[in-house]
Amino acid sequence: MFTPKAVLRSSAVTAAVAAAVLGLGAGGAQAAGWPPLQPGAYLYTGTGGSGAVTTVDLNDFGTCHALSTPARSVQVANGSASVQLYPGAGCTGSYSWLSGSLAQSNLPFPAQSYRVVPA
């Protein structure tokens, strides 16, 4: 049977481990060079949120947008919209990638077009 001291000690250890893991995760994201997460959606020509940036109009649902330079990474912080990215121009290709409404990710392919969809 656990004594109150043992339970408190165990809780303190668990909290310390959780804080260390969270600290490592935050340090890893910052070390990768991602820009700070901010409201909206952004497409980057480089991986890890680097290179030229395109700001996505999250109120323009359904319209296909062409990119002059393919996007390699995306960052989205919005509760109601996602970005659907396509490898081909004109929102074409045999597959697409959907960001979700909270994302910070390198893309599995260079995206040449996108559209905003409800989350």
N, C-alpha and C positions, 0 to 999 in steps of 0.2 A: 504494500500500500504506500502511496506517495504521501509525504508530509508536505505541509504548506511551503516550507523552505525549499524542498526539492522542486515543487511545481513552479515557484517563483524563479528559481535558478534556471530551470528548463525553459521557461518563457523568455527570460533574459537572453539566453543563448540563442534561441530561435529568432528573436528580434535582431540580435547582433548579426547573425548569419544573413537574414533577409536584407538588412541594411547594406551589408558588404556586397551581396549579389546585385542589388539595385545600383549601388555605386559603381560597380564594375560595368554594368550594362550601360549606364549613362556615360561613363568615361569612354567606352568602346564606340558609342555612336558619335560622340564629339571627336574622337581621334580619327574617325573615318572621314571627317570633313563635311558632314552634313550641315547645312545652315540650320539655325534654330527653327523649330517648328512654329509656324505662325498661321493664323486663320487664312483660308483660301486654298487654292490649288496651283501648283507650279510644276512645269516640265523642264528638265535640264538636259543639255546636249551631252554631258558627261555623266559617268557613274558617280554615286555617292553625293548627288546634289551639286555637282561641279559643272562648269561651263556656262554657256549662255542660257538664260532663263526665259521661259514663256509663261506669262500669267494666264491662267484659264478663267474665263468668265463662267462661274458656276450657275448663273441664272439663265444661260443659253442652252436649255435642254434640247437634245436631239439633233442639233446642227452638226454636220461633219466639218471639221477644221483640218486643213492641210498644214503640215509643218515644213518650213523651208529647210531646216536641218533636223534630222531624226532625233527624237528624244531617247535618252538612255536611262533616265531615272525620273521618279515622280515623288511629289510630296503633297499630301492632301490632309487638311484639317477642317472638316465641315460635317455637320450632322445630317444633312439632307441630300447631298449630291456625291456622286462618284464619277471617276473619269474612266471611260472605256477606250483603250488604245489598240491600234491596228498596225500590222506590219506593212500594209499596202496603202497607197494613196487612195483617197475617196472612201475611207473607212472600209477597205476590203482586205481580204486575206482569208485563209482557211481557218483562222483562229483569232481571238482577241484576248486582251488582258484587262480585267476590271480591278480598279484600285481599292474600292471600298471607301468609306467616308473618313477614315483616319489611317493614313498610310505614309510610309517613308521607305521607298524601295527602289532597287535597281530593276530595270525591266528585263524580261527574258529574251527580248529582241529589240532592235532599233525601231521605234514607232514612228511612222510617217504621217499618221493622222489620228484624230481622236474625236470623241463626242462626250458630252456631259449627260449622265443618266441619273434617275433618282436612286438614292441609296437604299 
